[in-house]
């Protein structure tokens, strides 16, 4: 077999083809931006998710469209816009964020987590109207009493309703900027308004309820008032070296969920099994106005015997793979989509996993 004549190949190209001149094709501006974001630590999936839908090959040749691309990505990722012109992304919200339970996260991972969370939180707040977040400044006991006027106990369903009722958007991040490190939860702030973002997937509603209650604690206790966000990177339920704010938010969450900032549990922490714990909390929880799943987590919090605790949750039917989806279905139904630009609508839609354009149809 003979190779085709080189001249015949070049006949198929235009006279300006780089291969005819022996040149290497230069990457486009969009390709350079993508590469700089990857080198900064963002995943390809996250970059694809935040890349604006209006971008096209035709836009590639427009200087104004390319500039708007940079500004759009900056808004969505919490970047300094000028840094994308230099292809050296700079995450702007890291210094204004309180990091809790940081664990093994590096400085660059923390910066990405902070800026992405603030960007999402601000978009969610802009899409939430009719807010009266002053109600959340009340004590955990008062807030619990308010919820119990209409509910059997304070669980995830009740906390979801509470958050949206006082104008705190609550959503789960289906899209995440990092390959490995995910935060458990975050509270983002704009002025006196807040948003709660859940970053760690869980199939246990009681576990998510604790994360939400913990973030409400940060808001109620004023921990975020001098910050753009508070990030609980590692699990606050299992924190070993918690600081004063974390301990206070922990006590607030426990009081909101159980009625006591330090629940006194009488079961033997040395000997209980998953089944005996399930039986006990199913009986004692409702009797004391406590979600049985939450009561089981309290035992884990006190004893550290998490294998038995999660075994108990499974035995008592406290597992629901659709927890995250339910959070986002309610968020989609509650967001005032027309109050935000189409570009922001697409961004929020994407970070929650995407859906039909008919807003609220699956709520």
Residue pairs with C-beta under 8 A, 6 or more apart in sequence:
10 17
10 19
10 20
13 19
13 20
18 24
18 25
27 35
28 60
29 60
29 66
30 55
30 60
30 66
30 69
32 87
33 69
33 70
33 73
33 84
33 87
34 47
35 87
36 84
36 87
36 88
36 89
37 47
37 73
37 77
37 89
38 44
38 47
40 89
40 91
40 108
40 112
41 108
41 109
41 112
41 177
41 178
42 77
42 112
42 177
42 178
43 176
43 177
43 178
43 179
45 175
46 116
46 175
46 176
46 177
46 178
49 175
49 350
49 351
50 73
50 76
50 77
50 175
50 347
50 350
51 73
52 69
52 72
52 73
52 343
52 346
53 346
54 343
55 65
55 69
59 65
59 66
59 69
60 66
70 81
70 84
70 85
71 81
72 343
73 79
73 84
74 80
74 81
74 83
74 84
75 119
75 347
76 119
76 347
77 89
77 91
77 115
77 116
77 119
77 177
78 91
78 92
78 93
78 114
78 115
78 116
78 117
78 118
78 119
79 89
79 90
79 91
79 92
79 115
80 90
80 91
80 92
83 89
83 90
91 111
91 112
91 114
91 115
92 115
93 114
93 115
93 117
93 118
93 119
93 228
93 229
94 110
94 111
94 114
94 115
96 114
96 118
96 227
96 228
96 229
97 110
97 114
97 117
97 118
97 227
97 228
97 229
97 230
97 231
98 223
98 224
98 227
98 229
98 230
98 231
98 245
99 105
99 110
99 114
99 231
99 233
100 230
100 231
100 232
100 233
100 236
100 242
100 243
100 245
100 246
101 184
101 232
101 233
101 234
101 235
101 236
101 239
101 242
101 246
102 110
102 233
102 234
103 233
103 234
104 181
105 113
105 181
105 233
109 178
109 181
110 231
110 233
112 177
112 178
113 177
113 178
113 181
113 183
113 186
113 231
113 233
114 228
114 229
114 231
116 176
116 177
117 183
117 186
117 188
117 197
117 199
117 229
117 231
118 188
118 228
118 229
120 171
120 173
120 188
120 195
120 197
120 347
120 348
120 351
121 169
121 186
121 187
121 188
121 189
121 190
121 194
121 195
121 197
121 229
122 188
122 190
122 195
123 340
123 344
123 347
123 348
124 169
124 171
124 188
124 195
124 197
124 331
124 335
124 348
125 169
125 188
125 190
125 193
125 194
125 195
126 190
126 339
126 340
126 344
127 169
127 335
127 336
127 337
127 339
127 340
127 344
127 345
127 348
128 167
128 168
128 169
128 193
128 195
128 334
128 335
128 336
129 167
129 336
129 339
130 167
131 166
131 167
131 168
131 193
132 166
132 167
133 166
133 167
133 168
133 192
133 193
133 194
133 219
134 192
135 143
135 146
135 166
136 143
136 166
136 168
136 194
136 216
136 219
136 220
137 220
138 146
138 220
139 220
140 217
140 220
140 252
140 253
140 255
140 256
140 261
141 255
141 259
143 162
143 216
143 220
143 256
144 154
144 255
144 256
144 257
144 259
147 154
147 158
147 162
148 154
148 289
151 157
151 158
152 286
152 289
153 285
153 286
153 289
153 290
153 291
153 294
154 209
154 213
154 256
154 257
154 290
154 291
154 294
155 205
155 206
155 209
155 257
155 291
155 293
155 294
156 205
156 206
156 208
156 209
156 212
156 323
157 205
159 170
159 209
159 212
159 213
159 216
160 170
160 212
160 326
160 327
160 330
162 216
163 169
163 170
163 196
163 212
163 216
164 170
164 330
164 334
167 193
168 193
168 194
168 195
168 196
168 216
168 219
169 195
169 196
169 331
169 334
169 335
170 195
170 196
170 198
170 212
170 327
170 330
170 331
171 195
171 196
171 197
171 198
171 327
171 328
171 331
171 351
171 352
172 197
172 198
172 199
172 201
172 324
172 325
172 327
172 328
172 352
173 197
173 198
173 199
173 351
173 352
174 324
174 328
174 351
174 352
174 353
174 354
175 350
175 351
175 352
175 353
176 182
176 199
181 233
182 199
182 200
183 199
183 200
183 231
183 232
183 233
184 198
184 199
184 200
184 211
184 232
184 233
184 234
184 235
184 236
185 196
185 197
185 198
185 199
185 200
185 211
185 212
185 214
185 215
185 231
185 232
185 236
186 196
186 197
186 199
186 215
186 229
186 230
186 231
186 232
187 194
187 195
187 196
187 197
187 215
187 218
187 219
187 224
187 229
187 230
188 194
188 195
188 197
188 228
188 229
189 224
189 225
189 227
189 228
189 229
194 219
194 224
196 212
196 215
196 216
198 208
198 211
198 212
198 324
198 327
200 211
200 235
201 324
202 208
202 211
202 323
202 324
203 319
203 320
203 321
203 323
204 293
204 310
204 313
204 318
204 319
204 320
204 323
205 293
205 318
205 320
205 323
206 291
206 292
206 293
206 294
206 296
206 297
206 313
206 318
207 237
207 293
207 297
208 323
208 327
209 257
209 291
209 293
209 294
210 236
210 237
210 253
210 257
210 294
210 297
211 232
211 236
213 252
213 253
213 254
213 256
213 257
214 232
214 236
214 249
214 250
214 252
214 253
215 230
215 232
215 249
216 252
216 253
216 256
217 248
217 249
217 250
217 251
217 252
217 253
217 256
218 224
218 230
218 245
218 249
220 252
221 245
221 248
221 249
221 252
223 230
223 245
223 248
223 249
224 230
230 245
232 246
236 242
236 246
236 249
236 250
237 297
237 300
237 301
238 304
238 306
239 246
239 250
242 250
251 261
251 262
252 261
254 260
254 261
254 262
254 263
254 298
254 301
255 261
257 290
257 291
257 294
258 288
258 290
258 294
258 295
258 298
259 288
259 289
259 290
263 295
263 298
263 302
265 295
265 298
265 299
265 302
267 276
267 277
267 280
267 299
269 299
269 302
269 303
269 305
272 280
272 299
272 303
272 305
272 308
273 308
273 311
274 307
274 308
274 309
274 310
274 311
274 312
274 314
274 315
275 311
275 312
275 315
277 296
277 299
277 308
277 309
277 311
277 312
278 296
278 311
278 312
278 313
278 315
278 316
281 292
281 293
281 295
281 296
281 299
281 312
281 316
282 292
282 316
284 290
284 292
284 295
285 291
285 292
285 293
285 294
285 295
286 292
288 295
292 316
292 318
293 313
293 316
293 318
296 309
296 312
296 313
296 316
296 318
297 309
299 305
299 309
300 306
300 308
300 309
300 310
312 318
313 319
320 326
325 353
328 352
328 353
329 362
329 363
330 363
331 352
332 352
332 355
332 359
332 360
332 362
332 363
333 360
333 363
335 348
335 359
337 345
337 359
340 348
349 355
355 362
356 362
